[in-house]
Amino acid sequence: MEMTLEVKALYQQLLNDIDIFGNIIIEEKKTSIHLKNRAAFAGVHPRKSYLILNIVSSEPIVSPRIMKTEQVSKSRFHNELKIEKAEDIDDELIKWLHKAFDLMQ
């Protein structure tokens, strides 16, 4: 999958920061990358100058950072946000991803 150097650096930082969760399976698709535990807990969608990150949760994540929330089943939500700069990969984001990782065990 083609990514600009800036976007690739953001993606690599994200992977480095969530490496502490345990065994993460990275599944490259045509237009996205699925991050999986037992099932996908996040989806990464590279764009020209940023990443769109989709985080799975059991309830909507309420934050001004979330651009879109979609209920995909009774107790599953997809929460979409933009990662434009390294500072966007902060403790709050890692906490959301860790919760999603644990949810998919």
N, C-alpha and C positions, 0 to 999 in steps of 0.2 A: 504494500500500500504506500503510495507516494505521500510524503509529508514535507513541508518546508523545514529548514533547520530549526527555526524558532518553535514551530509546532511539535517537532520531534523532541526538542529539549523539554517542553512542557510535559509531553507524554512520558518521557523517561523519568522526569522528576516525580510524576504521579506514581509510576511503578515503583520507584525507589522508596517513596514514602509509605506505600501500602505493603511493601515486602514483609514487614513485621507481622502481618496477619497470619501468615502460614503459607501453605501451598496454594498458589493462585494459578489457575489454568488460563492461559491467554489464547483465545480463539479468534484468528483473523478472518473476517468476512470480506465481502467485496467492498463495502463502503463503511464498515465499522469494525470495532474490535470488542469482543465480549470478554469481560473479566469474570471468571467463574470460580466458585468454591465447588459445591456439588452441582449447583445450577448458577446461571448468570446473576451476579449481584450488581453489575454495572455495565454500561455500554459506552464506548468512547467513539465519537464521530468526528474525525479530523476535518477541519475546514482550512481555508487558505491561511488565516492568521490567528486561529484559536481552535479550541476543542469544545465540542458539546459533550457534556457528560450526563448520562442518564443513570440515576441511582434508584435501585429497588428498595421499597420500604413497606412496612405493614400499615402505615398511616401516612397521610400527606406530610411532607416536610414543609413547615411554615417558616418561610424566610424570604426577605426581599431578593435574595440571590436566585431563588427558584423562578425560572421563566415560565414553566408549564408543569402541571401535575395531571396525570392521567390515571384513573382507576382502571386497572386491567383485570381484576377479579375481586371477589368479596373482601379479601384482606391483603391485596397487593396493589401498590401504587408505583408509577414511574415518575420520577422527579427530575426535571431537566434544568441544567444550568450551564453557563459559559465559563470556560477557563481561558482567560486572555493573557495573563501574566503569572509569573512564578508565585507572587503573593496571593493569588487566588487559591493556591494549594496550601491551605492553612489548617489549623487544628480542628476547626468546625467541620470542614470538608472531610478530613481524615476520620473524624468521629462518625459522620454519616456513612461513610464507606465501610467502616469497621462494623457498624450495626447491620448494614446490608450483607456484608460477608458472613456474619454470624447467623443472620436470618436464613441464609441459603445452605446451612449445614445439614 
